[in-house]
């Protein structure tokens, strides 16, 4: 049976996050400037359709699976924590790029 309160929260989350400024909009802006309007349309379509589909897939397939398998939930939780810590380590240890100022370039 569908949990309507949960589905409403999922839809409201998608509306709030799917169309606000964020990385997808910045990527679309960058592609639009670099390659033109026609080349950015597939990206915009992918974000507009893909994000809600991803949330629905998580809600209807992953949520029930994790509810019935606490061990899988625990494993996924620790795997996620490890991945975020790995990303943080990569950002913290990344070399700093030296910027060339306009005065030095002239």
Number of C-alpha atoms within 10 A of each C-alpha: 3 7 7 9 8 11 14 11 11 17 13 12 13 17 13 10 11 18 12 10 9 10 9 17 16 11 14 19 14 13 17 16 12 11 10 12 13 10 14 18 14 12 18 15 11 11 17 14 12 14 16 17 13 11 16 17 12 14 15 12 11 13 14 11 14 14 11 10 11 11 11 12 16 12 11 13 12 11 12 12 12 12 12 12 12 12 12 12 11 11 10 10 9 9 8 7 6 6 6 8 8 7 6 6 6 5
